[in-house]
């Protein structure tokens, strides 16, 4: 049975990583990124809720007298 020749594996793996790195760098460099994104402020309309206009007293069960 012939022996498996693994002497070129290191060169193949290293060249594969180098090629993949170059390909990804080229792909990423094609993208356009925004350099100064500006914030936009959004205004929320004020809603009048009935519980905001009147004062209500809340009794906790533990604070009631025995």
PDBQT receptor file of N, H, CA, C and O in Angstrom, charges set to zero:
ATOM      1  N   UNK A   1       0.831  -1.173   0.000  1.00  0.00    +0.000 N 
ATOM      2  CA  UNK A   1       0.000   0.000   0.000  1.00  0.00    +0.000 C 
ATOM      3  C   UNK A   1       0.885   1.249   0.000  1.00  0.00    +0.000 C 
ATOM      4  O   UNK A   1       1.805   1.353   0.811  1.00  0.00    +0.000 OA
ATOM      5  N   UNK A   2       0.616   2.188  -0.894  1.00  0.00    +0.000 N 
ATOM      6  H   UNK A   2      -0.131   2.103  -1.553  1.00  0.00    +0.000 HD
ATOM      7  CA  UNK A   2       1.506   3.368  -0.979  1.00  0.00    +0.000 C 
ATOM      8  C   UNK A   2       1.278   4.331   0.193  1.00  0.00    +0.000 C 
ATOM      9  O   UNK A   2       0.183   4.434   0.746  1.00  0.00    +0.000 OA
ATOM     10  N   UNK A   3       2.331   5.009   0.534  1.00  0.00    +0.000 N 
ATOM     11  H   UNK A   3       3.221   4.926   0.085  1.00  0.00    +0.000 HD
ATOM     12  CA  UNK A   3       2.285   5.972   1.630  1.00  0.00    +0.000 C 
ATOM     13  C   UNK A   3       1.734   7.299   1.120  1.00  0.00    +0.000 C 
ATOM     14  O   UNK A   3       2.030   7.709  -0.003  1.00  0.00    +0.000 OA
ATOM     15  N   UNK A   4       0.920   7.981   1.960  1.00  0.00    +0.000 N 
ATOM     16  H   UNK A   4       0.679   7.648   2.872  1.00  0.00    +0.000 HD
ATOM     17  CA  UNK A   4       0.348   9.257   1.571  1.00  0.00    +0.000 C 
ATOM     18  C   UNK A   4       1.407  10.345   1.713  1.00  0.00    +0.000 C 
ATOM     19  O   UNK A   4       2.025  10.495   2.767  1.00  0.00    +0.000 OA
ATOM     20  N   UNK A   5       1.603  11.088   0.651  1.00  0.00    +0.000 N 
ATOM     21  H   UNK A   5       1.101  10.965  -0.205  1.00  0.00    +0.000 HD
ATOM     22  CA  UNK A   5       2.620  12.147   0.649  1.00  0.00    +0.000 C 
ATOM     23  C   UNK A   5       2.001  13.424   1.208  1.00  0.00    +0.000 C 
ATOM     24  O   UNK A   5       1.131  14.021   0.575  1.00  0.00    +0.000 OA
ATOM     25  N   UNK A   6       2.441  13.840   2.377  1.00  0.00    +0.000 N 
ATOM     26  H   UNK A   6       3.148  13.354   2.891  1.00  0.00    +0.000 HD
ATOM     27  CA  UNK A   6       1.885  15.039   3.017  1.00  0.00    +0.000 C 
ATOM     28  C   UNK A   6       2.870  16.201   3.018  1.00  0.00    +0.000 C 
ATOM     29  O   UNK A   6       2.678  17.166   3.757  1.00  0.00    +0.000 OA
ATOM     30  N   UNK A   7       3.887  16.129   2.229  1.00  0.00    +0.000 N 
ATOM     31  H   UNK A   7       4.043  15.345   1.629  1.00  0.00    +0.000 HD
ATOM     32  CA  UNK A   7       4.913  17.166   2.269  1.00  0.00    +0.000 C 
ATOM     33  C   UNK A   7       4.423  18.491   1.673  1.00  0.00    +0.000 C 
ATOM     34  O   UNK A   7       4.941  19.548   2.032  1.00  0.00    +0.000 OA
ATOM     35  N   UNK A   8       3.452  18.455   0.785  1.00  0.00    +0.000 N 
ATOM     36  H   UNK A   8       3.032  17.596   0.494  1.00  0.00    +0.000 HD
ATOM     37  CA  UNK A   8       3.000  19.699   0.158  1.00  0.00    +0.000 C 
ATOM     38  C   UNK A   8       1.765  20.284   0.845  1.00  0.00    +0.000 C 
ATOM     39  O   UNK A   8       1.263  21.324   0.417  1.00  0.00    +0.000 OA
ATOM     40  N   UNK A   9       1.274  19.648   1.882  1.00  0.00    +0.000 N 
ATOM     41  H   UNK A   9       1.681  18.803   2.230  1.00  0.00    +0.000 HD
ATOM     42  CA  UNK A   9       0.057  20.125   2.529  1.00  0.00    +0.000 C 
ATOM     43  C   UNK A   9       0.230  21.503   3.164  1.00  0.00    +0.000 C 
ATOM     44  O   UNK A   9      -0.665  22.343   3.071  1.00  0.00    +0.000 OA
ATOM     45  N   UNK A  10       1.341  21.736   3.789  1.00  0.00    +0.000 N 
ATOM     46  H   UNK A  10       2.068  21.054   3.865  1.00  0.00    +0.000 HD
ATOM     47  CA  UNK A  10       1.566  23.020   4.437  1.00  0.00    +0.000 C 
ATOM     48  C   UNK A  10       1.555  24.156   3.415  1.00  0.00    +0.000 C 
ATOM     49  O   UNK A  10       0.962  25.208   3.654  1.00  0.00    +0.000 OA
ATOM     50  N   UNK A  11       2.197  23.944   2.306  1.00  0.00    +0.000 N 
ATOM     51  H   UNK A  11       2.679  23.090   2.112  1.00  0.00    +0.000 HD
ATOM     52  CA  UNK A  11       2.211  24.986   1.254  1.00  0.00    +0.000 C 
ATOM     53  C   UNK A  11       0.817  25.219   0.697  1.00  0.00    +0.000 C 
ATOM     54  O   UNK A  11       0.431  26.358   0.434  1.00  0.00    +0.000 OA
ATOM     55  N   UNK A  12       0.076  24.161   0.520  1.00  0.00    +0.000 N 
ATOM     56  H   UNK A  12       0.390  23.236   0.733  1.00  0.00    +0.000 HD
ATOM     57  CA  UNK A  12      -1.285  24.313  -0.007  1.00  0.00    +0.000 C 
ATOM     58  C   UNK A  12      -2.185  25.051   0.984  1.00  0.00    +0.000 C 
ATOM     59  O   UNK A  12      -2.960  25.921   0.588  1.00  0.00    +0.000 OA
ATOM     60  N   UNK A  13      -2.086  24.713   2.247  1.00  0.00    +0.000 N 
ATOM     61  H   UNK A  13      -1.456  24.006   2.568  1.00  0.00    +0.000 HD
ATOM     62  CA  UNK A  13      -2.929  25.348   3.250  1.00  0.00    +0.000 C 
ATOM     63  C   UNK A  13      -2.564  26.823   3.399  1.00  0.00    +0.000 C 
ATOM     64  O   UNK A  13      -3.449  27.676   3.477  1.00  0.00    +0.000 OA
ATOM     65  N   UNK A  14      -1.300  27.120   3.437  1.00  0.00    +0.000 N 
ATOM     66  H   UNK A  14      -0.582  26.427   3.374  1.00  0.00    +0.000 HD
ATOM     67  CA  UNK A  14      -0.882  28.513   3.567  1.00  0.00    +0.000 C 
ATOM     68  C   UNK A  14      -1.273  29.341   2.343  1.00  0.00    +0.000 C 
ATOM     69  O   UNK A  14      -1.702  30.487   2.474  1.00  0.00    +0.000 OA
ATOM     70  N   UNK A  15      -1.124  28.767   1.180  1.00  0.00    +0.000 N 
ATOM     71  H   UNK A  15      -0.775  27.836   1.074  1.00  0.00    +0.000 HD
ATOM     72  CA  UNK A  15      -1.520  29.510  -0.023  1.00  0.00    +0.000 C 
ATOM     73  C   UNK A  15      -3.035  29.682  -0.091  1.00  0.00    +0.000 C 
ATOM     74  O   UNK A  15      -3.518  30.693  -0.602  1.00  0.00    +0.000 OA
ATOM     75  N   UNK A  16      -3.783  28.714   0.414  1.00  0.00    +0.000 N 
ATOM     76  H   UNK A  16      -3.391  27.893   0.829  1.00  0.00    +0.000 HD
ATOM     77  CA  UNK A  16      -5.235  28.846   0.447  1.00  0.00    +0.000 C 
ATOM     78  C   UNK A  16      -5.650  29.981   1.383  1.00  0.00    +0.000 C 
ATOM     79  O   UNK A  16      -6.513  30.787   1.038  1.00  0.00    +0.000 OA
ATOM     80  N   UNK A  17      -5.034  30.044   2.570  1.00  0.00    +0.000 N 
ATOM     81  H   UNK A  17      -4.332  29.389   2.850  1.00  0.00    +0.000 HD
ATOM     82  CA  UNK A  17      -5.343  31.135   3.501  1.00  0.00    +0.000 C 
ATOM     83  C   UNK A  17      -4.974  32.497   2.922  1.00  0.00    +0.000 C 
ATOM     84  O   UNK A  17      -5.722  33.463   3.071  1.00  0.00    +0.000 OA
ATOM     85  N   UNK A  18      -3.864  32.568   2.286  1.00  0.00    +0.000 N 
ATOM     86  H   UNK A  18      -3.256  31.783   2.165  1.00  0.00    +0.000 HD
ATOM     87  CA  UNK A  18      -3.437  33.832   1.672  1.00  0.00    +0.000 C 
ATOM     88  C   UNK A  18      -4.404  34.250   0.567  1.00  0.00    +0.000 C 
ATOM     89  O   UNK A  18      -4.770  35.421   0.469  1.00  0.00    +0.000 OA
ATOM     90  N   UNK A  19      -4.810  33.309  -0.250  1.00  0.00    +0.000 N 
ATOM     91  H   UNK A  19      -4.513  32.358  -0.171  1.00  0.00    +0.000 HD
ATOM     92  CA  UNK A  19      -5.757  33.613  -1.325  1.00  0.00    +0.000 C 
ATOM     93  C   UNK A  19      -7.107  34.046  -0.769  1.00  0.00    +0.000 C 
ATOM     94  O   UNK A  19      -7.698  35.010  -1.254  1.00  0.00    +0.000 OA
ATOM     95  N   UNK A  20      -7.597  33.342   0.243  1.00  0.00    +0.000 N 
ATOM     96  H   UNK A  20      -7.117  32.558   0.638  1.00  0.00    +0.000 HD
ATOM     97  CA  UNK A  20      -8.862  33.733   0.851  1.00  0.00    +0.000 C 
ATOM     98  C   UNK A  20      -8.787  35.111   1.497  1.00  0.00    +0.000 C 
ATOM     99  O   UNK A  20      -9.734  35.893   1.404  1.00  0.00    +0.000 OA
ATOM    100  N   UNK A  21      -7.688  35.406   2.139  1.00  0.00    +0.000 N 
ATOM    101  H   UNK A  21      -6.919  34.771   2.214  1.00  0.00    +0.000 HD
ATOM    102  CA  UNK A  21      -7.515  36.717   2.743  1.00  0.00    +0.000 C 
ATOM    103  C   UNK A  21      -7.544  37.814   1.676  1.00  0.00    +0.000 C 
ATOM    104  O   UNK A  21      -8.189  38.845   1.868  1.00  0.00    +0.000 OA
ATOM    105  N   UNK A  22      -6.864  37.603   0.574  1.00  0.00    +0.000 N 
ATOM    106  H   UNK A  22      -6.340  36.766   0.418  1.00  0.00    +0.000 HD
ATOM    107  CA  UNK A  22      -6.831  38.602  -0.504  1.00  0.00    +0.000 C 
ATOM    108  C   UNK A  22      -8.215  38.771  -1.117  1.00  0.00    +0.000 C 
ATOM    109  O   UNK A  22      -8.638  39.892  -1.398  1.00  0.00    +0.000 OA
ATOM    110  N   UNK A  23      -8.913  37.674  -1.324  1.00  0.00    +0.000 N 
ATOM    111  H   UNK A  23      -8.569  36.763  -1.097  1.00  0.00    +0.000 HD
ATOM    112  CA  UNK A  23     -10.260  37.750  -1.917  1.00  0.00    +0.000 C 
ATOM    113  C   UNK A  23     -11.206  38.512  -1.003  1.00  0.00    +0.000 C 
ATOM    114  O   UNK A  23     -11.967  39.359  -1.471  1.00  0.00    +0.000 OA
ATOM    115  N   UNK A  24     -11.168  38.224   0.291  1.00  0.00    +0.000 N 
ATOM    116  H   UNK A  24     -10.550  37.536   0.670  1.00  0.00    +0.000 HD
ATOM    117  CA  UNK A  24     -12.051  38.933   1.228  1.00  0.00    +0.000 C 
ATOM    118  C   UNK A  24     -11.687  40.406   1.343  1.00  0.00    +0.000 C 
ATOM    119  O   UNK A  24     -12.564  41.259   1.478  1.00  0.00    +0.000 OA
ATOM    120  N   UNK A  25     -10.411  40.701   1.289  1.00  0.00    +0.000 N 
ATOM    121  H   UNK A  25      -9.698  40.009   1.179  1.00  0.00    +0.000 HD
ATOM    122  CA  UNK A  25     -10.010  42.108   1.336  1.00  0.00    +0.000 C 
ATOM    123  C   UNK A  25     -10.509  42.855   0.114  1.00  0.00    +0.000 C 
ATOM    124  O   UNK A  25     -10.940  44.003   0.224  1.00  0.00    +0.000 OA
ATOM    125  N   UNK A  26     -10.457  42.231  -1.032  1.00  0.00    +0.000 N 
ATOM    126  H   UNK A  26     -10.107  41.299  -1.122  1.00  0.00    +0.000 HD
ATOM    127  CA  UNK A  26     -10.947  42.872  -2.252  1.00  0.00    +0.000 C 
ATOM    128  C   UNK A  26     -12.462  43.044  -2.206  1.00  0.00    +0.000 C 
ATOM    129  O   UNK A  26     -12.988  44.063  -2.652  1.00  0.00    +0.000 OA
ATOM    130  N   UNK A  27     -13.153  42.061  -1.675  1.00  0.00    +0.000 N 
ATOM    131  H   UNK A  27     -12.726  41.233  -1.313  1.00  0.00    +0.000 HD
ATOM    132  CA  UNK A  27     -14.612  42.176  -1.577  1.00  0.00    +0.000 C 
ATOM    133  C   UNK A  27     -15.023  43.279  -0.607  1.00  0.00    +0.000 C 
ATOM    134  O   UNK A  27     -15.950  44.041  -0.881  1.00  0.00    +0.000 OA
ATOM    135  N   UNK A  28     -14.334  43.362   0.519  1.00  0.00    +0.000 N 
ATOM    136  H   UNK A  28     -13.581  42.743   0.742  1.00  0.00    +0.000 HD
ATOM    137  CA  UNK A  28     -14.677  44.377   1.517  1.00  0.00    +0.000 C 
ATOM    138  C   UNK A  28     -14.343  45.766   1.000  1.00  0.00    +0.000 C 
ATOM    139  O   UNK A  28     -15.062  46.720   1.297  1.00  0.00    +0.000 OA
ATOM    140  N   UNK A  29     -13.292  45.897   0.248  1.00  0.00    +0.000 N 
ATOM    141  H   UNK A  29     -12.708  45.122   0.006  1.00  0.00    +0.000 HD
ATOM    142  CA  UNK A  29     -12.889  47.223  -0.234  1.00  0.00    +0.000 C 
ATOM    143  C   UNK A  29     -13.860  47.777  -1.282  1.00  0.00    +0.000 C 
ATOM    144  O   UNK A  29     -13.826  48.973  -1.575  1.00  0.00    +0.000 OA
ATOM    145  N   UNK A  30     -14.708  46.945  -1.841  1.00  0.00    +0.000 N 
ATOM    146  H   UNK A  30     -14.736  45.974  -1.603  1.00  0.00    +0.000 HD
ATOM    147  CA  UNK A  30     -15.681  47.407  -2.839  1.00  0.00    +0.000 C 
ATOM    148  C   UNK A  30     -16.894  48.082  -2.199  1.00  0.00    +0.000 C 
ATOM    149  O   UNK A  30     -17.636  48.793  -2.877  1.00  0.00    +0.000 OA
ATOM    150  N   UNK A  31     -17.098  47.866  -0.899  1.00  0.00    +0.000 N 
ATOM    151  H   UNK A  31     -16.495  47.289  -0.348  1.00  0.00    +0.000 HD
ATOM    152  CA  UNK A  31     -18.272  48.415  -0.226  1.00  0.00    +0.000 C 
ATOM    153  C   UNK A  31     -18.092  49.900   0.046  1.00  0.00    +0.000 C 
ATOM    154  O   UNK A  31     -16.985  50.376   0.299  1.00  0.00    +0.000 OA
ATOM    155  N   UNK A  32     -19.199  50.614  -0.012  1.00  0.00    +0.000 N 
ATOM    156  H   UNK A  32     -20.098  50.227  -0.218  1.00  0.00    +0.000 HD
ATOM    157  CA  UNK A  32     -19.193  52.027   0.336  1.00  0.00    +0.000 C 
ATOM    158  C   UNK A  32     -19.728  52.176   1.753  1.00  0.00    +0.000 C 
ATOM    159  O   UNK A  32     -20.847  51.762   2.059  1.00  0.00    +0.000 OA
ATOM    160  N   UNK A  33     -18.915  52.770   2.603  1.00  0.00    +0.000 N 
ATOM    161  H   UNK A  33     -18.007  53.106   2.355  1.00  0.00    +0.000 HD
ATOM    162  CA  UNK A  33     -19.317  52.999   3.973  1.00  0.00    +0.000 C 
ATOM    163  C   UNK A  33     -19.554  54.488   4.180  1.00  0.00    +0.000 C 
ATOM    164  O   UNK A  33     -18.863  55.326   3.603  1.00  0.00    +0.000 OA
ATOM    165  N   UNK A  34     -20.536  54.801   5.010  1.00  0.00    +0.000 N 
ATOM    166  H   UNK A  34     -21.098  54.120   5.479  1.00  0.00    +0.000 HD
ATOM    167  CA  UNK A  34     -20.802  56.199   5.319  1.00  0.00    +0.000 C 
ATOM    168  C   UNK A  34     -19.802  56.666   6.370  1.00  0.00    +0.000 C 
ATOM    169  O   UNK A  34     -19.630  56.032   7.410  1.00  0.00    +0.000 OA
ATOM    170  N   UNK A  35     -19.153  57.775   6.080  1.00  0.00    +0.000 N 
ATOM    171  H   UNK A  35     -19.293  58.290   5.234  1.00  0.00    +0.000 HD
ATOM    172  CA  UNK A  35     -18.121  58.242   6.998  1.00  0.00    +0.000 C 
ATOM    173  C   UNK A  35     -18.728  59.023   8.172  1.00  0.00    +0.000 C 
ATOM    174  O   UNK A  35     -18.308  58.841   9.314  1.00  0.00    +0.000 OA
ATOM    175  N   UNK A  36     -19.710  59.888   7.900  1.00  0.00    +0.000 N 
ATOM    176  H   UNK A  36     -20.051  60.036   6.972  1.00  0.00    +0.000 HD
ATOM    177  CA  UNK A  36     -20.319  60.705   8.944  1.00  0.00    +0.000 C 
ATOM    178  C   UNK A  36     -21.820  60.486   8.977  1.00  0.00    +0.000 C 
ATOM    179  O   UNK A  36     -22.562  61.250   8.360  1.00  0.00    +0.000 OA
ATOM    180  N   UNK A  37     -22.273  59.497   9.660  1.00  0.00    +0.000 N 
ATOM    181  H   UNK A  37     -21.670  58.876  10.162  1.00  0.00    +0.000 HD
ATOM    182  CA  UNK A  37     -23.729  59.329   9.738  1.00  0.00    +0.000 C 
ATOM    183  C   UNK A  37     -24.321  60.426  10.624  1.00  0.00    +0.000 C 
ATOM    184  O   UNK A  37     -23.797  60.707  11.702  1.00  0.00    +0.000 OA
ATOM    185  N   UNK A  38     -25.393  61.032  10.176  1.00  0.00    +0.000 N 
ATOM    186  H   UNK A  38     -25.819  60.803   9.300  1.00  0.00    +0.000 HD
ATOM    187  CA  UNK A  38     -26.010  62.103  10.941  1.00  0.00    +0.000 C 
ATOM    188  C   UNK A  38     -27.251  61.580  11.645  1.00  0.00    +0.000 C 
ATOM    189  O   UNK A  38     -28.018  60.788  11.098  1.00  0.00    +0.000 OA
ATOM    190  N   UNK A  39     -27.424  62.045  12.866  1.00  0.00    +0.000 N 
ATOM    191  H   UNK A  39     -26.801  62.688  13.310  1.00  0.00    +0.000 HD
ATOM    192  CA  UNK A  39     -28.556  61.602  13.657  1.00  0.00    +0.000 C 
ATOM    193  C   UNK A  39     -29.796  62.389  13.251  1.00  0.00    +0.000 C 
ATOM    194  O   UNK A  39     -29.737  63.598  13.026  1.00  0.00    +0.000 OA
ATOM    195  N   UNK A  40     -30.895  61.698  13.164  1.00  0.00    +0.000 N 
ATOM    196  H   UNK A  40     -30.944  60.716  13.347  1.00  0.00    +0.000 HD
ATOM    197  CA  UNK A  40     -32.156  62.369  12.895  1.00  0.00    +0.000 C 
ATOM    198  C   UNK A  40     -33.015  62.274  14.149  1.00  0.00    +0.000 C 
ATOM    199  O   UNK A  40     -33.169  61.201  14.732  1.00  0.00    +0.000 OA
ATOM    200  N   UNK A  41     -33.564  63.399  14.551  1.00  0.00    +0.000 N 
ATOM    201  H   UNK A  41     -33.439  64.271  14.077  1.00  0.00    +0.000 HD
ATOM    202  CA  UNK A  41     -34.396  63.395  15.749  1.00  0.00    +0.000 C 
ATOM    203  C   UNK A  41     -35.843  63.156  15.345  1.00  0.00    +0.000 C 
ATOM    204  O   UNK A  41     -36.345  63.730  14.379  1.00  0.00    +0.000 OA
ATOM    205  N   UNK A  42     -36.481  62.309  16.096  1.00  0.00    +0.000 N 
ATOM    206  H   UNK A  42     -36.073  61.842  16.881  1.00  0.00    +0.000 HD
ATOM    207  CA  UNK A  42     -37.882  62.014  15.828  1.00  0.00    +0.000 C 
ATOM    208  C   UNK A  42     -38.715  62.569  16.970  1.00  0.00    +0.000 C 
ATOM    209  O   UNK A  42     -38.377  62.384  18.139  1.00  0.00    +0.000 OA
ATOM    210  N   UNK A  43     -39.790  63.242  16.638  1.00  0.00    +0.000 N 
ATOM    211  H   UNK A  43     -40.064  63.392  15.688  1.00  0.00    +0.000 HD
ATOM    212  CA  UNK A  43     -40.671  63.797  17.653  1.00  0.00    +0.000 C 
ATOM    213  C   UNK A  43     -41.854  62.862  17.850  1.00  0.00    +0.000 C 
ATOM    214  O   UNK A  43     -42.516  62.448  16.898  1.00  0.00    +0.000 OA
ATOM    215  N   UNK A  44     -42.093  62.550  19.094  1.00  0.00    +0.000 N 
ATOM    216  H   UNK A  44     -41.555  62.886  19.867  1.00  0.00    +0.000 HD
ATOM    217  CA  UNK A  44     -43.247  61.708  19.405  1.00  0.00    +0.000 C 
ATOM    218  C   UNK A  44     -44.393  62.618  19.830  1.00  0.00    +0.000 C 
ATOM    219  O   UNK A  44     -44.197  63.522  20.642  1.00  0.00    +0.000 OA
ATOM    220  N   UNK A  45     -45.552  62.394  19.302  1.00  0.00    +0.000 N 
ATOM    221  H   UNK A  45     -45.711  61.660  18.642  1.00  0.00    +0.000 HD
ATOM    222  CA  UNK A  45     -46.677  63.258  19.685  1.00  0.00    +0.000 C 
ATOM    223  C   UNK A  45     -47.087  62.992  21.131  1.00  0.00    +0.000 C 
ATOM    224  O   UNK A  45     -47.121  61.849  21.586  1.00  0.00    +0.000 OA
ATOM    225  N   UNK A  46     -47.394  64.065  21.831  1.00  0.00    +0.000 N 
ATOM    226  H   UNK A  46     -47.366  64.994  21.461  1.00  0.00    +0.000 HD
ATOM    227  CA  UNK A  46     -47.806  63.948  23.233  1.00  0.00    +0.000 C 
ATOM    228  C   UNK A  46     -49.269  63.538  23.308  1.00  0.00    +0.000 C 
ATOM    229  O   UNK A  46     -50.138  64.191  22.731  1.00  0.00    +0.000 OA
ATOM    230  N   UNK A  47     -49.531  62.451  24.024  1.00  0.00    +0.000 N 
ATOM    231  H   UNK A  47     -48.825  61.921  24.492  1.00  0.00    +0.000 HD
ATOM    232  CA  UNK A  47     -50.896  61.972  24.171  1.00  0.00    +0.000 C 
ATOM    233  C   UNK A  47     -51.373  62.287  25.582  1.00  0.00    +0.000 C 
ATOM    234  O   UNK A  47     -50.664  62.050  26.561  1.00  0.00    +0.000 OA
ATOM    235  N   UNK A  48     -52.569  62.817  25.668  1.00  0.00    +0.000 N 
ATOM    236  H   UNK A  48     -53.145  63.009  24.873  1.00  0.00    +0.000 HD
ATOM    237  CA  UNK A  48     -53.145  63.118  26.974  1.00  0.00    +0.000 C 
ATOM    238  C   UNK A  48     -53.889  61.902  27.500  1.00  0.00    +0.000 C 
ATOM    239  O   UNK A  48     -54.907  61.482  26.950  1.00  0.00    +0.000 OA
ATOM    240  N   UNK A  49     -53.358  61.358  28.564  1.00  0.00    +0.000 N 
ATOM    241  H   UNK A  49     -52.531  61.699  29.011  1.00  0.00    +0.000 HD
ATOM    242  CA  UNK A  49     -53.986  60.207  29.191  1.00  0.00    +0.000 C 
ATOM    243  C   UNK A  49     -54.767  60.677  30.413  1.00  0.00    +0.000 C 
ATOM    244  O   UNK A  49     -54.330  61.604  31.095  1.00  0.00    +0.000 OA
ATOM    245  N   UNK A  50     -55.901  60.068  30.703  1.00  0.00    +0.000 N 
ATOM    246  H   UNK A  50     -56.256  59.315  30.149  1.00  0.00    +0.000 HD
ATOM    247  CA  UNK A  50     -56.696  60.534  31.837  1.00  0.00    +0.000 C 
ATOM    248  C   UNK A  50     -55.980  60.397  33.180  1.00  0.00    +0.000 C 
ATOM    249  O   UNK A  50     -56.229  61.187  34.091  1.00  0.00    +0.000 OA
ATOM    250  N   UNK A  51     -55.094  59.405  33.317  1.00  0.00    +0.000 N 
ATOM    251  H   UNK A  51     -54.892  58.763  32.577  1.00  0.00    +0.000 HD
ATOM    252  CA  UNK A  51     -54.427  59.235  34.601  1.00  0.00    +0.000 C 
ATOM    253  C   UNK A  51     -53.285  60.217  34.795  1.00  0.00    +0.000 C 
ATOM    254  O   UNK A  51     -52.750  60.328  35.898  1.00  0.00    +0.000 OA
ATOM    255  N   UNK A  52     -52.899  60.934  33.743  1.00  0.00    +0.000 N 
ATOM    256  H   UNK A  52     -53.333  60.844  32.846  1.00  0.00    +0.000 HD
ATOM    257  CA  UNK A  52     -51.856  61.938  33.907  1.00  0.00    +0.000 C 
ATOM    258  C   UNK A  52     -52.418  63.263  34.415  1.00  0.00    +0.000 C 
ATOM    259  O   UNK A  52     -51.695  64.033  35.047  1.00  0.00    +0.000 OA
ATOM    260  N   UNK A  53     -53.677  63.538  34.153  1.00  0.00    +0.000 N 
ATOM    261  H   UNK A  53     -54.264  62.913  33.639  1.00  0.00    +0.000 HD
ATOM    262  CA  UNK A  53     -54.245  64.830  34.531  1.00  0.00    +0.000 C 
ATOM    263  C   UNK A  53     -54.749  64.854  35.961  1.00  0.00    +0.000 C 
ATOM    264  O   UNK A  53     -54.764  65.922  36.573  1.00  0.00    +0.000 OA
ATOM    265  N   UNK A  54     -55.160  63.734  36.518  1.00  0.00    +0.000 N 
ATOM    266  H   UNK A  54     -55.148  62.866  36.020  1.00  0.00    +0.000 HD
ATOM    267  CA  UNK A  54     -55.688  63.718  37.880  1.00  0.00    +0.000 C 
ATOM    268  C   UNK A  54     -54.746  62.960  38.797  1.00  0.00    +0.000 C 
ATOM    269  O   UNK A  54     -54.059  62.023  38.389  1.00  0.00    +0.000 OA
ATOM    270  N   UNK A  55     -54.738  63.394  40.048  1.00  0.00    +0.000 N 
ATOM    271  H   UNK A  55     -55.296  64.155  40.379  1.00  0.00    +0.000 HD
ATOM    272  CA  UNK A  55     -53.903  62.737  41.036  1.00  0.00    +0.000 C 
ATOM    273  C   UNK A  55     -54.694  61.622  41.691  1.00  0.00    +0.000 C 
ATOM    274  O   UNK A  55     -55.832  61.822  42.117  1.00  0.00    +0.000 OA
ATOM    275  N   UNK A  56     -54.085  60.440  41.771  1.00  0.00    +0.000 N 
ATOM    276  H   UNK A  56     -53.161  60.278  41.425  1.00  0.00    +0.000 HD
ATOM    277  CA  UNK A  56     -54.756  59.314  42.423  1.00  0.00    +0.000 C 
ATOM    278  C   UNK A  56     -53.870  58.804  43.535  1.00  0.00    +0.000 C 
ATOM    279  O   UNK A  56     -52.644  58.796  43.421  1.00  0.00    +0.000 OA
ATOM    280  N   UNK A  57     -54.496  58.385  44.594  1.00  0.00    +0.000 N 
ATOM    281  H   UNK A  57     -55.492  58.392  44.686  1.00  0.00    +0.000 HD
ATOM    282  CA  UNK A  57     -53.750  57.838  45.713  1.00  0.00    +0.000 C 
ATOM    283  C   UNK A  57     -53.810  56.314  45.631  1.00  0.00    +0.000 C 
ATOM    284  O   UNK A  57     -54.881  55.731  45.462  1.00  0.00    +0.000 OA
ATOM    285  N   UNK A  58     -52.659  55.687  45.750  1.00  0.00    +0.000 N 
ATOM    286  H   UNK A  58     -51.789  56.160  45.887  1.00  0.00    +0.000 HD
ATOM    287  CA  UNK A  58     -52.596  54.231  45.650  1.00  0.00    +0.000 C 
ATOM    288  C   UNK A  58     -52.301  53.688  47.037  1.00  0.00    +0.000 C 
ATOM    289  O   UNK A  58     -51.341  54.101  47.687  1.00  0.00    +0.000 OA
ATOM    290  N   UNK A  59     -53.138  52.756  47.485  1.00  0.00    +0.000 N 
ATOM    291  H   UNK A  59     -53.918  52.420  46.958  1.00  0.00    +0.000 HD
ATOM    292  CA  UNK A  59     -52.937  52.122  48.769  1.00  0.00    +0.000 C 
ATOM    293  C   UNK A  59     -52.298  50.766  48.587  1.00  0.00    +0.000 C 
ATOM    294  O   UNK A  59     -52.790  49.918  47.842  1.00  0.00    +0.000 OA
ATOM    295  N   UNK A  60     -51.211  50.583  49.269  1.00  0.00    +0.000 N 
ATOM    296  H   UNK A  60     -50.811  51.272  49.873  1.00  0.00    +0.000 HD
ATOM    297  CA  UNK A  60     -50.571  49.266  49.223  1.00  0.00    +0.000 C 
ATOM    298  C   UNK A  60     -51.199  48.374  50.274  1.00  0.00    +0.000 C 
ATOM    299  O   UNK A  60     -51.560  48.862  51.345  1.00  0.00    +0.000 OA
ATOM    300  N   UNK A  61     -51.342  47.086  50.009  1.00  0.00    +0.000 N 
ATOM    301  H   UNK A  61     -51.048  46.689  49.139  1.00  0.00    +0.000 HD
ATOM    302  CA  UNK A  61     -51.962  46.188  51.002  1.00  0.00    +0.000 C 
ATOM    303  C   UNK A  61     -51.173  46.131  52.316  1.00  0.00    +0.000 C 
ATOM    304  O   UNK A  61     -51.765  45.938  53.379  1.00  0.00    +0.000 OA
ATOM    305  N   UNK A  62     -49.860  46.295  52.258  1.00  0.00    +0.000 N 
ATOM    306  H   UNK A  62     -49.380  46.452  51.396  1.00  0.00    +0.000 HD
ATOM    307  CA  UNK A  62     -49.061  46.207  53.480  1.00  0.00    +0.000 C 
ATOM    308  C   UNK A  62     -49.149  47.466  54.328  1.00  0.00    +0.000 C 
ATOM    309  O   UNK A  62     -48.826  47.429  55.516  1.00  0.00    +0.000 OA
ATOM    310  N   UNK A  63     -49.580  48.580  53.746  1.00  0.00    +0.000 N 
ATOM    311  H   UNK A  63     -49.843  48.611  52.782  1.00  0.00    +0.000 HD
ATOM    312  CA  UNK A  63     -49.624  49.822  54.501  1.00  0.00    +0.000 C 
ATOM    313  C   UNK A  63     -50.985  50.076  55.145  1.00  0.00    +0.000 C 
ATOM    314  O   UNK A  63     -51.165  51.087  55.825  1.00  0.00    +0.000 OA
ATOM    315  N   UNK A  64     -51.938  49.178  54.942  1.00  0.00    +0.000 N 
ATOM    316  H   UNK A  64     -51.792  48.357  54.390  1.00  0.00    +0.000 HD
ATOM    317  CA  UNK A  64     -53.256  49.350  55.552  1.00  0.00    +0.000 C 
ATOM    318  C   UNK A  64     -53.195  49.004  57.038  1.00  0.00    +0.000 C 
ATOM    319  O   UNK A  64     -52.464  48.100  57.440  1.00  0.00    +0.000 OA
ATOM    320  N   UNK A  65     -53.969  49.730  57.853  1.00  0.00    +0.000 N 
ATOM    321  H   UNK A  65     -54.563  50.465  57.527  1.00  0.00    +0.000 HD
ATOM    322  CA  UNK A  65     -53.969  49.403  59.290  1.00  0.00    +0.000 C 
ATOM    323  C   UNK A  65     -54.692  48.075  59.558  1.00  0.00    +0.000 C 
ATOM    324  O   UNK A  65     -55.585  47.680  58.808  1.00  0.00    +0.000 OA
ATOM    325  N   UNK A  66     -54.304  47.415  60.608  1.00  0.00    +0.000 N 
ATOM    326  H   UNK A  66     -53.579  47.736  61.218  1.00  0.00    +0.000 HD
ATOM    327  CA  UNK A  66     -54.931  46.131  60.952  1.00  0.00    +0.000 C 
ATOM    328  C   UNK A  66     -56.217  46.287  61.690  1.00  0.00    +0.000 C 
ATOM    329  O   UNK A  66     -56.851  45.292  62.041  1.00  0.00    +0.000 OA
TER     330      UNK A  66
